[in-house]
């Protein structure tokens, strides 16, 4: 059990706490009334201040009749949120305030220049250095600082309106200053526009004169180049060579078509004559009047021959004469066809000659047109330059005329107007006697109530003891009968589970300390390995009662879980056999669902060997010697869900040189696991000093209540571990192992 009983917890008695308010109500009410009366007096005696507000609208004021030509409403500037904020800064600028201060002679008023009438208290504060000397600041700056303190310029939310608020002791002066600032702002904007117009005219006048000369020179260059290049313009805005080339190309196409048609007609007539075919299908033959008359005569002769053939024979002289005339007509028709062929051939030759002449002329005009095109490009460049300069000149002249007219008439509409003049306020805005008195009374009442509650808490009168977490009655474990020990007289001390160590702390030896009352149940049978051999294997020795108030493994595990400890340090003064307590406690806590790691710091590996069945795994010595990492030295317990870091296989001397790293290692393990169990073997208080941290429980593992255990416990208590807990593995019955695990019993 624990060496020292835990302090009892306390709770806040809310009924007792709030009852203190009723007990002290008179004091609370008196203080509240005094503070309210003081606030009322101060507010009544305070100098009243009056606030006046003027409002400006930010936007274009240009009339549609005075707007420059070529502009519309879409061209006017629209003030966005940033633009309105900029105007707010301009309104509160020193230049505007200086104009108002000069106009209203504010430097003559003590309200704006405290140096004119400084109180005795102010002079005293200046002398002791608690206030700056106003005479160190120029008078103009003092006035501006006072105006800035009383001025508030802000943009009205979701509008393009600006409010100008000014506070003063004189209500009329507050309204005059607010209106004066608004008027000074509007006047400054108008002056700025007039200056801008004057600057524009001063800039545009020489520019226009220079542009006029440049336009004249550019147009002269265009005319000279056109005359030099002989670029005469024809129809369709084209130069003459280009137009002639187009016309000759059209004529050449027409001549080529005529020549081709004549050649085709002559060829068709020629084929008809050569093949002896009919000439009636040839259009050129049919179009000949002579051939048409011959054809008519031929038809007439054939008709006569046909008529005479009915009465005369073929050899009749009349018929023979008609046939002879008919044959002459066919010869004449063929002769006429030959003439048509010759005419068509001559026409084709003429067309070919004309075509050749036109082709030569076209080639000549192509070269001339190419040269004219290059010259036209240069002419167009000169023309564009002249046009650009003329357009710029016209634009400058239009702007100059508009600006000059505004300058002469001193017309400059500004983008702001006064929409609400400041009126003389009739009621002061400060002080508000009612709200100030009410706020002071509420604040003093709240503070007094809080102070009363805190005083009740700190005095302890509002605290009540709470039932602390108590451990159940501890089962008594039969100790091995290694040797007979004199029994200590038992005293009934109910409810003091850790009474023996309290007595030891009072100056008595642990051997003389009284033992706790045994539990009202059957004693637990001691493990067979701890029973003294008495010659008979069938009968077990009588269990012995606890001598030093130790607890068993189950109670130790319950204590660690209930306290939420992060580290459990086990010291085993009796050697390796007592190291079983650390192993059993680690397994019990792990079976409860917590992440548990056991760190074996014994020289022989007495704690890790039963968990791993070997001592050949790398462990803490390898980690200290920088031969392994955390992932290499952490191994799972073969019989539970706990993890274990064994002693390791590195050189112990080399590892102990890095013992200063143990606190860092312990901190890392505590972060990763719910509980870190450390078996230190027969260590002393100095040896476990590096392992102790926040949330650490120290246990002393024992098998028999002998002098060695008692001396070790006393030394640990005397060296700073008064809450030492004794734990014994004797009599512990391990539960069923998890599926797939071997039993370690």
HELIX and SHEET records of a PDB file:
HELIX    1   1 UNK A   14  UNK A   23  1                                  10    
HELIX    2   2 UNK A   25  UNK A   45  1                                  21    
HELIX    3   3 UNK A   73  UNK A   75  5                                   3    
HELIX    4   4 UNK A   81  UNK A   91  1                                  11    
HELIX    5   5 UNK A   94  UNK A  104  1                                  11    
HELIX    6   6 UNK A  106  UNK A  108  5                                   3    
HELIX    7   7 UNK A  114  UNK A  116  5                                   3    
HELIX    8   8 UNK A  120  UNK A  127  1                                   8    
HELIX    9   9 UNK A  134  UNK A  136  5                                   3    
HELIX   10  10 UNK A  139  UNK A  150  1                                  12    
HELIX   11  11 UNK A  171  UNK A  229  1                                  59    
HELIX   12  12 UNK A  235  UNK A  237  5                                   3    
HELIX   13  13 UNK A  240  UNK A  274  1                                  35    
HELIX   14  14 UNK A  283  UNK A  286  1                                   4    
HELIX   15  15 UNK A  289  UNK A  308  1                                  20    
HELIX   16  16 UNK A  317  UNK A  409  1                                  93    
HELIX   17  17 UNK A  433  UNK A  459  1                                  27    
HELIX   18  18 UNK A  499  UNK A  505  1                                   7    
HELIX   19  19 UNK A  510  UNK A  512  5                                   3    
HELIX   20  20 UNK A  528  UNK A  530  5                                   3    
HELIX   21  21 UNK A  553  UNK A  563  1                                  11    
HELIX   22  22 UNK A  576  UNK A  579  5                                   4    
HELIX   23  23 UNK A  580  UNK A  591  1                                  12    
HELIX   24  24 UNK A  606  UNK A  612  1                                   7    
HELIX   25  25 UNK A  620  UNK A  624  1                                   5    
HELIX   26  26 UNK A  630  UNK A  633  1                                   4    
HELIX   27  27 UNK A  652  UNK A  656  1                                   5    
HELIX   28  28 UNK A  659  UNK A  661  5                                   3    
HELIX   29  29 UNK A  662  UNK A  672  1                                  11    
HELIX   30  30 UNK A  689  UNK A  691  5                                   3    
HELIX   31  31 UNK A  707  UNK A  718  1                                  12    
SHEET    1   A 2 UNK A  10  UNK A  12  0                                        
SHEET    2   A 2 UNK A 463  UNK A 465 -1                                        
SHEET    1   B 4 UNK A 151  UNK A 155  0                                        
SHEET    2   B 4 UNK A 161  UNK A 168 -1                                        
SHEET    3   B 4 UNK A  50  UNK A  58 -1                                        
SHEET    4   B 4 UNK A 416  UNK A 420 -1                                        
SHEET    1   C 7 UNK A 635  UNK A 636  0                                        
SHEET    2   C 7 UNK A 643  UNK A 645 -1                                        
SHEET    3   C 7 UNK A 596  UNK A 600  1                                        
SHEET    4   C 7 UNK A 675  UNK A 679  1                                        
SHEET    5   C 7 UNK A 567  UNK A 571  1                                        
SHEET    6   C 7 UNK A 696  UNK A 701  1                                        
SHEET    7   C 7 UNK A 725  UNK A 727  1                                        
END                                                                             
